[in-house]
């Protein structure tokens, strides 16, 4: 920064008693950018925190990769053993699934029942592992979600009746198949939708009820630390007619909606900074109009237009840049405050935690900083350019 722009920068930033509104406008621009940036940082941290929280919950209950087939006979114990031998670093859990209705004394609730080999399932599903602990699912034991347990007021070793979609002939009509299960334990995933719908029993029990051939399954759940890479390897090893599906494909619409909402929120809140930056434009333009005679005199004495432009451009950057720095401090403090104290209470039974899930990604943080700097730079450039367009002769003659 040369001496003249630096001198003019500090001169025009000082409080002018004759024109207090100019200083007030600069202060409002500073505060507007700061508050807008703080709101944007906190809002993006909340959105990203909820995204990650839902992703973790869905990942727990939806498995990294699932192998499915249109024909049940294609998936059996032989295929499962072949996959375990070919991919020893991965974990496989074959399953049978069926839609069911949980029947209580005064209510009914729809859900999904999985028939699994509990030893295999406990290795890939943390929720099942925590629910069963040292127990195993044998015979007609069932592991139910906390939502079902609370709704029907069940305890361990109680019995619950399940109604299956498969029907048996009876007289002149078809009667839905019903079976009583012994409640072995319960689990809590943190999402009510799963806790009120999912349940697990032994594969042998569900196979008998649905009358599947021995050793046949509906699919295989696969646990992988690198599902995006392993899904391609698994698909290449599968026979024709089988397909490997990733958890992100099963919930693609949900995460696409979250991503769209996040982008929309970013744009809307960035407009707050844009509106606040208009105060920078107005403040600098008022300074230019108030200092027309001084600017014209400096140009007449040999100051270059580039030096005049730099002085006002730097003034806008100082006001807006100071607002960005102060907004960052406020935003990061807000994230720390909301993340560590129960200022805003959430229903824990829905979200799994009473605290706001705050998590600001480096990419979002970088986009916020870059966007704010671009807006401030553009807002500072126009008044700075306007200052160089003063007619020197006309201004000195009339003013």
N, C-alpha and C positions, 0 to 999 in steps of 0.2 A: 504494500500500500504506500503510494507516494505521499509527500508531505501535505499537498493541498487537499486531496480527498480525506486524508486522516483529520486535518484541521477542521474541515467543513462537517465531517461526521460528528465529532464531539461538540462542535458549535451548535448544530441543528438538533442534537439530541438533548441539549440542556433545556431546562424549563424556561419558557418565555412568558413573563408576566403579562405582556401585552396580548398574547395569543394563547391563553391557557387551554382552549378547546383542542388545539393541535396536539398538545401533550396528553390530554385526556384521551383523544382518539388513538394515540400510539399505545397508551396503557391498555385500552380496551382491546386493541389488536393483539397485544402481548398475552393478555388473559384469555382472549377467545381462542387463540391457537393452543395455549396450554391446556385449557379445559377440554377443547375438542380432541386433542391428542390423548389426554388422560382417559376420556370416555372411550375412545377407539381402542386403546390398549387393553383396558379392563374388559370391554365387551368381547374383543377377539380372544382374550384369555378364557373367558367364561364359555364362549362357543367352542373353542378348541378343547377345553376341559371336558365339556359334555360329550363332544365327539369321541375323545379318547376313552371316557368312562363307558359310554355305550359300546364302543368297539371292544373293550376288555370284557364287558359282560356278555356281549353276543359271541365273542370268540370262545368264551368258556363253555357256552351251551350249544354252539353250532359246529365245533370241531374244525380244524384247519382244512381237511380234505375229506370228502365222502365219496366212496365208490358206489355207483348205482347201476341197476340194470332193469330193462323192461321185462325181462324174463327171470323169475325167481330161481329157476334151476341153474342159472349161470353162476351164481355165487354160492359156494359151499365151503366146507372145511378144507378141501384140497386146494382151492384157489387161495384161501387165506394162508395156508402153510407155505405155498409157493411164494407168495408176496413177502412173508416173514423171512424166508431164506434169501430172497433176492435183495431185500432192503433191510438188513439187520439193524441199521441206524434208526429206522422208523418204527412206530408202534401201531399195531392194528387191533381193532376191536369189532368183530362182526356183530350185526344186530338184526332184529326183526322189529318192525313197528306196526302199530295198529291204532286207529282212532277208537276211543272208548268214551263211555259216559260213567262218571263216578256217581254212585247213588248213595245218598244218605237217608236219614229217617224222614227228612222233610224237604230235601232239595236234590237237584241234579246239577252236574257240572261236566262239560265236555273237556276232553283232553287227549293226550297221546301217550301210549304205553310202549316202552322200548323193552324188548327181550334181549338181554346181553349176557355175556360170560363175565361175571363180576370181577374176576381176577384180571382180565384184559381191560375192562372198562375203567377200573380204578387206576390203571397206569396212565390213561390219557384224559380222564375227566376228574379234575380236582374237586368239583362239587360232589360227585358220587363218592370219591375217596373220603372226603370229610364227613359225608352223611353216613356211610357204612362203617368207617374206621376199621376195626378188626373183623367185622362181620362179613359174611358172604351171602349172596342171594341163592338160596336153595329151594327147590320145590315151588310153592306158590307164595313165597315171600315177596314183598313189594316195598320199594323205596319211594316215598311220596314227597311232593314239595310242601313247603311250609304253608302255602296258601290253602291247599287241600286239607292239610292237617288242622289248621285253625277253623276252616269253614265247617268241617264235619266233626270238630272237637275229638280228634283221634289221639291216641297214645300208642306207644310201642306195644306190640302183641295184640292190639285191637284188630278187628276184621273190617274190611271195606269191600263192598260189592261193585264189580265192574260189569257194564253192559257193552258187548262187542257188536260191531256192525255185521259180523257173520251171523247168519240165522240158521236155525235147525228146524226141520219140518216137525209140526205137531198138530195132529188132527187135520183140520181143513185149512190151516194157515201156517205161516212161518213164524217161529218164535225167536227173538233175538237171544243169542247165547249170553248167559250170565255166569259169573264165577266170583267166588269170595276169595280174597287174598288176605294174608296175615301181614300187618304193618311191621316191617323190620326196623325202619328208622325213617327219618325225614331229612331233607336238605333245604338250604336257602341260598339261592343264586344272586339275590339282590334285585331281581326284576320280577315283579308280581306276575307278569304274563306267563313266565316260565314256571314259577312256583305254584300257580294254580292249574297248570296244564300237564306238565311233564311228570312221568313216573317211570320207574325201572323195575323189572322183574327178571327172572332167569329165562334164558333163551329156550330151555327145554320146556318150561311151563307154557310159554306163549306159543311155542311150536305145536304143542299138543292141542291147545285151544283152537288155533287157526288151521289145524290139520295139515301142517307142512310136512314134507318128507324129511327123514333124518338128515342132519347136517346141512340143511338149506337155510339161507338167510336172505333178507331183503337188500342188504348192503353192508359195507365195511367202513367204519370210521377210522381215519388215519391221523395220527399226531405227528406233526413235523415242525421243526424250528424254522425251516425255510420253505413254506408251502408254495410260494410263487415259483420256485425252481423245481421242487420235488413233484409238483403236479404234472409237469411235462414228462418227467422220467416215469412216473407211475402210469400215465396214459399210454406211453409207448409199450409198456410191459403188459398191458391188459389185453385180453382177447377181444375180438370184434363183438360189439354189442354192449360192452361195458364202458362207462364214462366216469372220469374223475371230475368232481365238482368242488371248487374252492368255496370257503365260507364267504368270501367277498362277492362271489357270483350269486350265492343264495340270498344275500342281503344287499344286492347292488342298488335297487331302487331307494332303499332307506338311506344309504350313505350318499347317493347322488342328491337326494333331497337336502341332506344336511350340508353338503358342499355348496349347493346352490344358495341355501339360506345364509351360509357364511359369507359367500361372495357378495350377496345383496347387502348384507349388513355392513361389510367393509366399504362398499361404494357409498351407501347412505351416510355412514359416519364420517367418511372422508369429505363428503360435501359440507359437513359442519366446519371442518378446517378451512375449506374453500370459502365459505361464507365469512368466517372469522378473518380470513386474509384480506377480504375486501376493506376491512378497517385499515390495513396496511396501505392499500392503494389510496384510500381517502386521506389518510394522515400525510402521506408523502405528497399527494397532489396539493393539499392545503399548504404544506411547507413550501412547495414550488411556487404557488401563487403568491404567498406572503413574501417570498424572497426573490421575486422577479427582478427587482432593481439591483440587488446584490449580484445575482447570477449574470445579468447583462453587463454589469460593471466588470466582473471577473473575466468575462469573455472578451470585453473590450481591452482589458489590460494584458491579454495574452494567454489566459487560461484556455486549455483545449476542451473541446466538447466531451472528449473521452474522460477527462478528469472530473468534469461536472457530473457526467453519467455515473462514474464510479462512486462518487460521494453519496449520491442518493440511493444507488443500488446497495451499497454497503450499509446505509442506514436501514433500509428494508430488511436486509439479511440479519442485522443485529436485533431488530425488533422481533422478526419471525424466528430467527435462530434461538434467541433467548427464550421465546415461547415454547419452542420444540424441546429444549433442554429441561425447562421447568415442567413441561407436560410429561416428559419421560420420568422425571423424579416422582411426580404425583401418580402416574400410572403404575409404576413399579411398587410404590408404597401402597397403592390401592389393592394390587394383587396380593401383596404380603398380608395386608390387613384382612381382606375377605377370605384368604386361604387359611388363616390361622385362628380366626375368631368367629364365633357363631353370630355374626351381625345379621346375616340373612339365613333363616332356618328353612330347610327343605324337608318335605315328608320323607323320612328315612326308609319307609316301607316301599316307596316307589323308586327312589334314586339310590338307595343303598347307603347313603350318608346324609347327615343333616347339614354338612358344609358345602359351599359352592366348590365344584371341581375346577380349580384355576390352573391352567397350563398354557403358557404362551410359547409357541414354537419360534425358533430362530428365523424361519422363513417369513412368518407373519410379522415379526418384529422388524425385520429388514424391509419388508414391503411398506410398513407404516412409516418408517424413517425416510425412505426414499420418496414416497408419495408426498409427505409433508414438506420435504426440502424442495421438491419440484414446484409445489403450489406456492411456497414462499418466494422462490426465485422468480417465478412468472409474475407474481404480484408486485415484486420489487422492480422488475425490469421496465414495465410500462411507465410509471411515474419518472423513473430515471431517464428514459428516452425522451419523455415530454419536456424535461428540464432543459435539454439541449436544443429544443426547437423554438426557444424564445427569440423573438426578433430584437436584436440588440439596439439598433438605431431607434426603432419605434418605442421601445421600452424606456430608453434613456431620455428621449425627447418628451414623452408624455408623463413620465413618473419621476 
